[in-house]
């Protein structure tokens, strides 16, 4: 074979390889979109079918257990966070909750327990701690290699919060994912 034929064969093989990669990427993309659509449809169906209300007059009390379920679409992980209700949710009904948490699915609602679910287009592994720094609500980032590092200090003074919330912040509140971080921070800054 001469040099010209080798270049010609190489060019053809290279072109076929590129076209194969493009076709494979397109097929993979379509399958992933179909999978995400299926998951979203299942979540919507679950939300419509599974809201359980203990009574029409159920209200959130200080002893109500709040259960937050987060489904991370990028890695398919569901994480659950149990917490006490923030002070501004006390005495709310199911209808009140639907107005405050418009982007959440309320799975069950009673004065004993509220279960809420949210799908997030993110990975599940981002770790934060919400705490206190020099009298203000602060966010710390948990890094596997460097430990806990100050990420942000908000404009919200700790002194503006109820005693229970101040105590929780001084102990530190662990948070997974950016969406959860923003949700909890909005609770403290609203």
N, CA and C atoms as a LAMMPS dump frame, in Angstrom:
ITEM: TIMESTEP
0
ITEM: NUMBER OF ATOMS
570
ITEM: BOX BOUNDS ff ff ff
-5.0000000000000000e+02 5.0000000000000000e+02
-5.0000000000000000e+02 5.0000000000000000e+02
-5.0000000000000000e+02 5.0000000000000000e+02
ITEM: ATOMS id mol type element x y z
1 1 1 N 0.832 -1.178 0
2 1 2 C 0 0 0
3 1 3 C 0.874 1.237 0
4 2 1 N 0.472 2.179 -0.782
5 2 2 C 1.246 3.422 -0.789
6 2 3 C 0.672 4.398 0.239
7 3 1 N 1.366 5.463 0.384
8 3 2 C 1.027 6.453 1.413
9 3 3 C -0.36 7.062 1.184
10 4 1 N -0.729 7.294 -0.064
11 4 2 C -2.016 7.898 -0.395
12 4 3 C -3.178 6.98 -0.002
13 5 1 N -3.045 5.669 -0.253
14 5 2 C -4.087 4.715 0.1
15 5 3 C -4.239 4.613 1.623
16 6 1 N -3.121 4.656 2.348
17 6 2 C -3.168 4.587 3.808
18 6 3 C -3.884 5.807 4.383
19 7 1 N -3.62 6.977 3.834
20 7 2 C -4.292 8.197 4.295
21 7 3 C -5.785 8.098 4.007
22 8 1 N -6.106 7.574 2.82
23 8 2 C -7.509 7.424 2.448
24 8 3 C -8.225 6.457 3.405
25 9 1 N -7.635 5.322 3.718
26 9 2 C -8.225 4.342 4.638
27 9 3 C -8.349 4.952 6.042
28 10 1 N -7.334 5.643 6.498
29 10 2 C -7.371 6.283 7.819
30 10 3 C -8.505 7.297 7.891
31 11 1 N -8.675 8.103 6.839
32 11 2 C -9.728 9.117 6.798
33 11 3 C -11.109 8.465 6.87
34 12 1 N -11.305 7.384 6.129
35 12 2 C -12.592 6.684 6.142
36 12 3 C -12.864 6.104 7.527
37 13 1 N -11.855 5.442 8.134
38 13 2 C -12.024 4.856 9.474
39 13 3 C -12.306 5.941 10.513
40 14 1 N -11.613 7.033 10.43
41 14 2 C -11.811 8.136 11.365
42 14 3 C -13.223 8.693 11.235
43 15 1 N -13.688 8.883 9.995
44 15 2 C -15.036 9.418 9.756
45 15 3 C -16.107 8.457 10.285
46 16 1 N -15.933 7.167 10.029
47 16 2 C -16.885 6.174 10.522
48 16 3 C -16.912 6.19 12.057
49 17 1 N -15.758 6.306 12.678
50 17 2 C -15.674 6.371 14.137
51 17 3 C -16.415 7.581 14.693
52 18 1 N -16.226 8.737 14.098
53 18 2 C -16.902 9.966 14.539
54 18 3 C -18.414 9.82 14.396
55 19 1 N -18.878 9.324 13.263
56 19 2 C -20.308 9.147 13.033
57 19 3 C -20.881 8.162 14.054
58 20 1 N -20.156 7.082 14.346
59 20 2 C -20.612 6.104 15.339
60 20 3 C -20.739 6.745 16.714
61 21 1 N -19.787 7.563 17.082
62 21 2 C -19.849 8.245 18.381
63 21 3 C -21.051 9.176 18.456
64 22 1 N -21.315 9.905 17.415
65 22 2 C -22.448 10.836 17.386
66 22 3 C -23.761 10.072 17.505
67 23 1 N -23.893 8.978 16.764
68 23 2 C -25.123 8.178 16.816
69 23 3 C -25.312 7.587 18.208
70 24 1 N -24.246 7.067 18.805
71 24 2 C -24.325 6.499 20.156
72 24 3 C -24.726 7.556 21.17
73 25 1 N -24.149 8.736 21.079
74 25 2 C -24.493 9.823 22.001
75 25 3 C -25.961 10.216 21.85
76 26 1 N -26.472 10.248 20.636
77 26 2 C -27.878 10.602 20.396
78 26 3 C -28.806 9.56 21.007
79 27 1 N -28.481 8.282 20.8
80 27 2 C -29.31 7.203 21.354
81 27 3 C -29.302 7.281 22.875
82 28 1 N -28.13 7.468 23.474
83 28 2 C -28.016 7.567 24.931
84 28 3 C -28.822 8.757 25.445
85 29 1 N -28.729 9.896 24.773
86 29 2 C -29.458 11.09 25.182
87 29 3 C -30.965 10.849 25.16
88 30 1 N -31.465 10.208 24.107
89 30 2 C -32.895 9.926 24.014
90 30 3 C -33.347 8.981 25.126
91 31 1 N -32.537 7.968 25.431
92 31 2 C -32.893 7.03 26.5
93 31 3 C -32.92 7.734 27.851
94 32 1 N -31.96 8.619 28.112
95 32 2 C -31.925 9.329 29.384
96 32 3 C -33.118 10.271 29.509
97 33 1 N -33.484 10.962 28.428
98 33 2 C -34.651 11.838 28.47
99 33 3 C -35.92 11.042 28.75
100 34 1 N -36.028 9.864 28.125
101 34 2 C -37.192 9.01 28.352
102 34 3 C -37.239 8.543 29.805
103 35 1 N -36.076 8.195 30.361
104 35 2 C -36.007 7.764 31.755
105 35 3 C -36.425 8.888 32.694
106 36 1 N -35.906 10.101 32.483
107 36 2 C -36.267 11.238 33.331
108 36 3 C -37.754 11.563 33.209
109 37 1 N -38.304 11.451 32.01
110 37 2 C -39.737 11.702 31.826
111 37 3 C -40.568 10.68 32.584
112 38 1 N -40.132 9.419 32.556
113 38 2 C -40.832 8.361 33.275
114 38 3 C -40.807 8.616 34.778
115 39 1 N -39.639 8.983 35.304
116 39 2 C -39.508 9.257 36.734
117 39 3 C -40.388 10.444 37.125
118 40 1 N -40.38 11.49 36.323
119 40 2 C -41.203 12.665 36.619
120 40 3 C -42.688 12.308 36.599
121 41 1 N -43.093 11.485 35.637
122 41 2 C -44.497 11.072 35.557
123 41 3 C -44.879 10.222 36.765
124 42 1 N -43.965 9.333 37.188
125 42 2 C -44.238 8.514 38.368
126 42 3 C -44.365 9.386 39.613
127 43 1 N -43.485 10.376 39.749
128 43 2 C -43.56 11.286 40.899
129 43 3 C -44.868 12.062 40.892
130 44 1 N -45.291 12.52 39.718
131 44 2 C -46.543 13.273 39.619
132 44 3 C -47.726 12.377 39.985
133 45 1 N -47.705 11.131 39.508
134 45 2 C -48.781 10.189 39.825
135 45 3 C -48.817 9.911 41.32
136 46 1 N -47.646 9.678 41.905
137 46 2 C -47.577 9.449 43.348
138 46 3 C -48.124 10.643 44.112
139 47 1 N -47.794 11.836 43.67
140 47 2 C -48.252 13.038 44.369
141 47 3 C -49.768 13.156 44.316
142 48 1 N -50.352 12.842 43.157
143 48 2 C -51.792 12.955 43.019
144 48 3 C -52.525 11.894 43.833
145 49 1 N -51.945 10.674 43.884
146 49 2 C -52.65 9.56 44.49
147 49 3 C -52.414 9.41 45.992
148 50 1 N -51.298 9.924 46.499
149 50 2 C -50.914 9.507 47.837
150 50 3 C -50.95 10.578 48.918
151 51 1 N -51.618 11.681 48.715
152 51 2 C -51.718 12.662 49.791
153 51 3 C -52.691 12.125 50.833
154 52 1 N -52.195 11.972 52.049
155 52 2 C -53.002 11.449 53.145
156 52 3 C -53.18 12.561 54.16
157 53 1 N -54.41 12.833 54.517
158 53 2 C -54.696 13.855 55.51
159 53 3 C -55.437 13.182 56.658
160 54 1 N -54.916 13.332 57.87
161 54 2 C -55.533 12.683 59.029
162 54 3 C -56.905 13.272 59.317
163 55 1 N -56.993 14.588 59.368
164 55 2 C -58.281 15.257 59.575
165 55 3 C -58.248 16.571 58.816
166 56 1 N -59.422 17.118 58.6
167 56 2 C -59.488 18.4 57.896
168 56 3 C -58.917 19.532 58.739
169 57 1 N -58.898 19.359 60.057
170 57 2 C -58.435 20.428 60.94
171 57 3 C -57.015 20.192 61.452
172 58 1 N -56.285 19.225 60.873
173 58 2 C -54.919 18.949 61.323
174 58 3 C -54.058 20.198 61.147
175 59 1 N -53.245 20.465 62.159
176 59 2 C -52.353 21.621 62.14
177 59 3 C -50.975 21.187 62.618
178 60 1 N -49.97 21.918 62.176
179 60 2 C -48.596 21.637 62.594
180 60 3 C -48.393 22.175 64.002
181 61 1 N -47.82 21.328 64.852
182 61 2 C -47.527 21.694 66.24
183 61 3 C -46.013 21.598 66.457
184 62 1 N -45.505 22.068 67.587
185 62 2 C -44.066 21.942 67.848
186 62 3 C -43.583 20.482 67.88
187 63 1 N -44.486 19.537 68.145
188 63 2 C -44.08 18.125 68.185
189 63 3 C -44.292 17.399 66.854
190 64 1 N -44.776 18.084 65.839
191 64 2 C -44.958 17.469 64.528
192 64 3 C -43.593 17.109 63.945
193 65 1 N -43.486 15.905 63.404
194 65 2 C -42.245 15.482 62.752
195 65 3 C -42.333 15.862 61.272
196 66 1 N -41.379 16.646 60.818
197 66 2 C -41.321 17.046 59.41
198 66 3 C -40.37 16.085 58.705
199 67 1 N -40.845 15.452 57.62
200 67 2 C -40.025 14.525 56.846
201 67 3 C -39.911 15.093 55.436
202 68 1 N -38.668 15.39 55.044
203 68 2 C -38.389 15.929 53.72
204 68 3 C -37.707 14.841 52.901
205 69 1 N -38.304 14.449 51.774
206 69 2 C -37.702 13.467 50.876
207 69 3 C -37.198 14.194 49.641
208 70 1 N -35.931 13.957 49.315
209 70 2 C -35.304 14.601 48.158
210 70 3 C -34.86 13.518 47.179
211 71 1 N -35.339 13.629 45.937
212 71 2 C -34.905 12.696 44.897
213 71 3 C -33.971 13.448 43.956
214 72 1 N -32.72 12.99 43.879
215 72 2 C -31.709 13.626 43.034
216 72 3 C -31.662 12.901 41.694
217 73 1 N -32.054 13.598 40.631
218 73 2 C -32.175 12.971 39.315
219 73 3 C -30.828 12.616 38.697
220 74 1 N -29.766 13.367 39.012
221 74 2 C -28.48 13.112 38.367
222 74 3 C -27.835 11.812 38.828
223 75 1 N -28.106 11.358 40.041
224 75 2 C -27.539 10.085 40.48
225 75 3 C -28.594 9.118 41.012
226 76 1 N -29.895 9.461 40.897
227 76 2 C -30.978 8.555 41.262
228 76 3 C -31.076 8.231 42.74
229 77 1 N -30.6 9.11 43.602
230 77 2 C -30.582 8.87 45.039
231 77 3 C -31.751 9.615 45.697
232 78 1 N -32.426 8.94 46.63
233 78 2 C -33.449 9.592 47.447
234 78 3 C -32.907 9.699 48.862
235 79 1 N -32.921 10.906 49.39
236 79 2 C -32.464 11.13 50.755
237 79 3 C -33.623 11.68 51.572
238 80 1 N -33.662 11.285 52.835
239 80 2 C -34.732 11.704 53.729
240 80 3 C -34.138 12.481 54.892
241 81 1 N -34.743 13.603 55.2
242 81 2 C -34.329 14.434 56.323
243 81 3 C -35.53 14.595 57.251
244 82 1 N -35.341 14.245 58.518
245 82 2 C -36.395 14.434 59.517
246 82 3 C -35.988 15.595 60.4
247 83 1 N -36.959 16.439 60.725
248 83 2 C -36.649 17.642 61.483
249 83 3 C -37.892 18.088 62.255
250 84 1 N -37.687 19.031 63.15
251 84 2 C -38.817 19.676 63.823
252 84 3 C -39.293 20.795 62.903
253 85 1 N -40.538 21.2 63.021
254 85 2 C -41.015 22.259 62.129
255 85 3 C -40.379 23.604 62.479
256 86 1 N -40.001 24.392 61.46
257 86 2 C -39.531 25.746 61.738
258 86 3 C -40.665 26.559 62.372
259 87 1 N -40.321 27.537 63.135
260 87 2 C -41.308 28.311 63.905
261 87 3 C -42.412 28.913 63.037
262 88 1 N -42.1 29.291 61.804
263 88 2 C -43.117 29.955 60.982
264 88 3 C -44.156 28.978 60.425
265 89 1 N -43.929 27.641 60.548
266 89 2 C -44.918 26.667 60.089
267 89 3 C -45.926 26.283 61.172
268 90 1 N -45.648 26.654 62.404
269 90 2 C -46.528 26.257 63.498
270 90 3 C -47.946 26.768 63.271
271 91 1 N -48.913 25.885 63.5
272 91 2 C -50.338 26.15 63.38
273 91 3 C -50.834 26.185 61.929
274 92 1 N -50 25.8 60.966
275 92 2 C -50.449 25.779 59.568
276 92 3 C -51.268 24.53 59.284
277 93 1 N -52.197 24.667 58.335
278 93 2 C -53.003 23.551 57.85
279 93 3 C -52.4 23.057 56.537
280 94 1 N -52.979 21.991 55.988
281 94 2 C -52.522 21.468 54.7
282 94 3 C -52.632 22.542 53.615
283 95 1 N -53.719 23.256 53.588
284 95 2 C -53.899 24.297 52.575
285 95 3 C -52.844 25.398 52.714
286 96 1 N -52.522 25.773 53.949
287 96 2 C -51.474 26.77 54.179
288 96 3 C -50.131 26.265 53.644
289 97 1 N -49.842 24.978 53.907
290 97 2 C -48.572 24.379 53.457
291 97 3 C -48.48 24.378 51.937
292 98 1 N -49.582 24.067 51.273
293 98 2 C -49.577 24.049 49.805
294 98 3 C -49.252 25.424 49.241
295 99 1 N -49.654 26.478 49.934
296 99 2 C -49.351 27.841 49.481
297 99 3 C -47.881 28.194 49.691
298 100 1 N -47.298 27.708 50.788
299 100 2 C -45.897 28.025 51.103
300 100 3 C -44.937 27.172 50.275
301 101 1 N -45.239 25.888 50.131
302 101 2 C -44.35 24.944 49.445
303 101 3 C -44.943 24.535 48.103
304 102 1 N -45.015 25.466 47.185
305 102 2 C -45.645 25.219 45.891
306 102 3 C -44.847 24.252 45.026
307 103 1 N -43.549 24.157 45.243
308 103 2 C -42.731 23.274 44.412
309 103 3 C -42.453 21.923 45.081
310 104 1 N -43.212 21.584 46.113
311 104 2 C -43.088 20.308 46.826
312 104 3 C -44.366 19.499 46.652
313 105 1 N -44.242 18.172 46.769
314 105 2 C -45.398 17.292 46.815
315 105 3 C -45.618 16.957 48.29
316 106 1 N -46.788 17.232 48.8
317 106 2 C -47.091 16.885 50.185
318 106 3 C -47.712 15.489 50.167
319 107 1 N -46.945 14.529 50.663
320 107 2 C -47.336 13.125 50.604
321 107 3 C -48.341 12.79 51.695
322 108 1 N -48.08 13.234 52.925
323 108 2 C -49.04 13.033 54
324 108 3 C -48.983 14.223 54.945
325 109 1 N -50.114 14.474 55.608
326 109 2 C -50.211 15.632 56.492
327 109 3 C -51.077 15.286 57.688
328 110 1 N -50.495 15.367 58.874
329 110 2 C -51.247 15.21 60.117
330 110 3 C -50.519 16.016 61.18
331 111 1 N -51.114 16.153 62.341
332 111 2 C -50.443 16.904 63.402
333 111 3 C -49.262 16.114 63.972
334 112 1 N -49.198 14.812 63.685
335 112 2 C -48.069 13.999 64.149
336 112 3 C -46.9 14.018 63.176
337 113 1 N -47.211 14.018 61.861
338 113 2 C -46.141 13.933 60.867
339 113 3 C -46.578 14.548 59.545
340 114 1 N -45.643 15.273 58.927
341 114 2 C -45.842 15.818 57.585
342 114 3 C -44.722 15.256 56.714
343 115 1 N -45.089 14.624 55.605
344 115 2 C -44.1 14.065 54.68
345 115 3 C -44.207 14.834 53.368
346 116 1 N -43.053 15.377 52.937
347 116 2 C -43.005 16.178 51.71
348 116 3 C -41.936 15.6 50.794
349 117 1 N -42.129 15.699 49.477
350 117 2 C -41.177 15.147 48.512
351 117 3 C -40.874 16.183 47.434
352 118 1 N -39.599 16.167 46.997
353 118 2 C -39.179 17.078 45.941
354 118 3 C -38.146 16.393 45.063
355 119 1 N -38.288 16.545 43.732
356 119 2 C -37.291 16.047 42.792
357 119 3 C -36.351 17.191 42.457
358 120 1 N -35.054 16.885 42.484
359 120 2 C -34.034 17.898 42.233
360 120 3 C -33.122 17.467 41.101
361 121 1 N -32.834 18.375 40.197
362 121 2 C -31.894 18.077 39.124
363 121 3 C -30.498 18.418 39.615
364 122 1 N -29.94 17.526 40.438
365 122 2 C -28.626 17.742 41.034
366 122 3 C -28.082 16.406 41.51
367 123 1 N -26.85 16.422 41.996
368 123 2 C -26.245 15.248 42.622
369 123 3 C -26.523 15.311 44.117
370 124 1 N -26.462 14.174 44.757
371 124 2 C -26.847 14.086 46.161
372 124 3 C -25.72 14.319 47.151
373 125 1 N -24.504 14.521 46.726
374 125 2 C -23.391 14.457 47.661
375 125 3 C -22.868 15.781 48.211
376 126 1 N -23.443 16.907 47.898
377 126 2 C -22.96 18.174 48.445
378 126 3 C -23.4 18.286 49.904
379 127 1 N -22.453 18.529 50.799
380 127 2 C -22.714 18.552 52.234
381 127 3 C -22.417 19.929 52.82
382 128 1 N -23.35 20.451 53.641
383 128 2 C -23.19 21.744 54.286
384 128 3 C -23.584 21.631 55.765
385 129 1 N -23.149 22.593 56.541
386 129 2 C -23.622 22.756 57.914
387 129 3 C -24.042 24.209 58.053
388 130 1 N -25.278 24.425 58.529
389 130 2 C -25.74 25.781 58.799
390 130 3 C -25.525 26.011 60.282
391 131 1 N -24.848 27.096 60.599
392 131 2 C -24.527 27.378 61.988
393 131 3 C -24.444 28.863 62.246
394 132 1 N -23.518 29.241 63.105
395 132 2 C -23.391 30.629 63.546
396 132 3 C -21.942 31.081 63.371
397 133 1 N -21.782 32.339 62.988
398 133 2 C -20.461 32.937 62.883
399 133 3 C -20.586 34.409 63.27
400 134 1 N -19.929 34.779 64.361
401 134 2 C -19.937 36.172 64.845
402 134 3 C -21.347 36.749 64.981
403 135 1 N -22.292 35.921 65.461
404 135 2 C -23.638 36.41 65.712
405 135 3 C -24.572 36.364 64.516
406 136 1 N -24.146 35.809 63.386
407 136 2 C -24.975 35.735 62.181
408 136 3 C -25.118 34.294 61.71
409 137 1 N -26.212 34.014 60.988
410 137 2 C -26.41 32.693 60.397
411 137 3 C -25.331 32.505 59.334
412 138 1 N -24.63 31.367 59.4
413 138 2 C -23.522 31.106 58.482
414 138 3 C -23.653 29.713 57.875
415 139 1 N -23.014 29.544 56.721
416 139 2 C -23.004 28.259 56.026
417 139 3 C -21.559 27.773 55.943
418 140 1 N -21.375 26.524 56.328
419 140 2 C -20.065 25.885 56.249
420 140 3 C -20.149 24.747 55.249
421 141 1 N -19.087 24.539 54.491
422 141 2 C -19.028 23.478 53.502
423 141 3 C -18.214 22.328 54.075
424 142 1 N -18.731 21.101 53.963
425 142 2 C -18.002 19.917 54.423
426 142 3 C -17.21 19.359 53.243
427 143 1 N -15.888 19.429 53.331
428 143 2 C -15.028 18.874 52.297
429 143 3 C -14.385 17.604 52.821
430 144 1 N -14.351 16.546 52.006
431 144 2 C -13.749 15.296 52.472
432 144 3 C -12.269 15.463 52.842
433 145 1 N -11.546 16.293 52.107
434 145 2 C -10.105 16.424 52.344
435 145 3 C -9.761 17.5 53.36
436 146 1 N -10.507 18.603 53.399
437 146 2 C -10.136 19.745 54.23
438 146 3 C -11.028 19.952 55.45
439 147 1 N -12.055 19.129 55.629
440 147 2 C -12.938 19.285 56.781
441 147 3 C -13.988 20.351 56.552
442 148 1 N -14.325 21.078 57.616
443 148 2 C -15.387 22.082 57.553
444 148 3 C -14.778 23.457 57.295
445 149 1 N -15.288 24.115 56.236
446 149 2 C -14.761 25.406 55.799
447 149 3 C -15.915 26.405 55.707
448 150 1 N -15.692 27.622 56.178
449 150 2 C -16.714 28.663 56.082
450 150 3 C -17.014 28.938 54.61
451 151 1 N -18.294 28.883 54.268
452 151 2 C -18.726 29.072 52.883
453 151 3 C -19.357 30.445 52.681
454 152 1 N -20.186 30.865 53.67
455 152 2 C -20.928 32.123 53.517
456 152 3 C -21.461 32.572 54.875
457 153 1 N -21.484 33.861 55.1
458 153 2 C -22.131 34.436 56.281
459 153 3 C -23.291 35.285 55.767
460 154 1 N -24.506 35.02 56.284
461 154 2 C -25.689 35.752 55.82
462 154 3 C -25.83 37.066 56.593
463 155 1 N -26.82 37.843 56.223
464 155 2 C -27.124 39.108 56.914
465 155 3 C -28.122 38.917 58.053
466 156 1 N -28.484 37.656 58.342
467 156 2 C -29.488 37.378 59.368
468 156 3 C -28.813 37.214 60.727
469 157 1 N -29.101 38.119 61.661
470 157 2 C -28.512 37.976 62.999
471 157 3 C -29.205 36.845 63.765
472 158 1 N -28.424 36.088 64.495
473 158 2 C -28.952 35.001 65.314
474 158 3 C -29.952 35.55 66.335
475 159 1 N -29.688 36.74 66.845
476 159 2 C -30.539 37.328 67.883
477 159 3 C -31.967 37.583 67.393
478 160 1 N -32.2 37.617 66.078
479 160 2 C -33.537 37.856 65.536
480 160 3 C -34.39 36.585 65.516
481 161 1 N -33.791 35.448 65.847
482 161 2 C -34.498 34.172 65.776
483 161 3 C -34.972 33.737 67.159
484 162 1 N -36.004 32.876 67.208
485 162 2 C -36.456 32.339 68.495
486 162 3 C -35.349 31.506 69.156
487 163 1 N -35.426 31.339 70.447
488 163 2 C -34.413 30.632 71.232
489 163 3 C -34.14 29.227 70.696
490 164 1 N -35.2 28.469 70.376
491 164 2 C -35.032 27.104 69.858
492 164 3 C -34.196 27.093 68.584
493 165 1 N -34.465 28.022 67.69
494 165 2 C -33.717 28.09 66.429
495 165 3 C -32.265 28.477 66.678
496 166 1 N -32.026 29.392 67.61
497 166 2 C -30.645 29.792 67.948
498 166 3 C -29.865 28.593 68.475
499 167 1 N -30.512 27.794 69.331
500 167 2 C -29.848 26.608 69.886
501 167 3 C -29.519 25.603 68.79
502 168 1 N -30.456 25.391 67.869
503 168 2 C -30.212 24.459 66.745
504 168 3 C -29.05 24.935 65.886
505 169 1 N -28.988 26.229 65.635
506 169 2 C -27.9 26.767 64.814
507 169 3 C -26.559 26.676 65.534
508 170 1 N -26.556 26.86 66.83
509 170 2 C -25.302 26.762 67.57
510 170 3 C -24.784 25.325 67.577
511 171 1 N -25.695 24.341 67.535
512 171 2 C -25.293 22.939 67.429
513 171 3 C -24.854 22.604 66.004
514 172 1 N -25.417 23.289 65.031
515 172 2 C -25.116 23.034 63.622
516 172 3 C -26.172 22.134 62.998
517 173 1 N -26.681 22.542 61.853
518 173 2 C -27.701 21.786 61.13
519 173 3 C -27.054 21.225 59.865
520 174 1 N -26.959 19.898 59.767
521 174 2 C -26.381 19.265 58.577
522 174 3 C -27.383 19.319 57.433
523 175 1 N -26.884 19.655 56.243
524 175 2 C -27.728 19.796 55.062
525 175 3 C -27.027 19.116 53.895
526 176 1 N -27.792 18.381 53.085
527 176 2 C -27.257 17.738 51.899
528 176 3 C -27.865 18.386 50.67
529 177 1 N -27.036 18.844 49.751
530 177 2 C -27.498 19.397 48.486
531 177 3 C -27.774 20.891 48.535
532 178 1 N -27.52 21.539 47.401
533 178 2 C -27.719 22.98 47.29
534 178 3 C -29.176 23.379 47.495
535 179 1 N -30.097 22.589 46.94
536 179 2 C -31.518 22.923 47.033
537 179 3 C -31.973 22.948 48.492
538 180 1 N -31.537 21.937 49.256
539 180 2 C -31.887 21.889 50.682
540 180 3 C -31.292 23.082 51.411
541 181 1 N -30.058 23.413 51.061
542 181 2 C -29.401 24.555 51.693
543 181 3 C -30.219 25.826 51.463
544 182 1 N -30.629 26.07 50.24
545 182 2 C -31.379 27.287 49.93
546 182 3 C -32.744 27.288 50.61
547 183 1 N -33.357 26.103 50.721
548 183 2 C -34.652 26.012 51.39
549 183 3 C -34.524 26.4 52.861
550 184 1 N -33.555 25.814 53.529
551 184 2 C -33.387 26.1 54.954
552 184 3 C -32.948 27.546 55.168
553 185 1 N -32.045 28.038 54.328
554 185 2 C -31.626 29.438 54.463
555 185 3 C -32.806 30.384 54.265
556 186 1 N -33.689 30.045 53.323
557 186 2 C -34.864 30.926 53.11
558 186 3 C -35.773 30.902 54.33
559 187 1 N -35.8 29.767 55.05
560 187 2 C -36.585 29.706 56.293
561 187 3 C -36.051 30.714 57.313
562 188 1 N -34.737 30.862 57.371
563 188 2 C -34.139 31.756 58.367
564 188 3 C -34.101 33.22 57.923
565 189 1 N -34.222 33.45 56.642
566 189 2 C -34.143 34.834 56.174
567 189 3 C -35.496 35.42 55.821
568 190 1 N -36.585 34.621 55.989
569 190 2 C -37.909 35.158 55.652
570 190 3 C -38.605 35.723 56.856
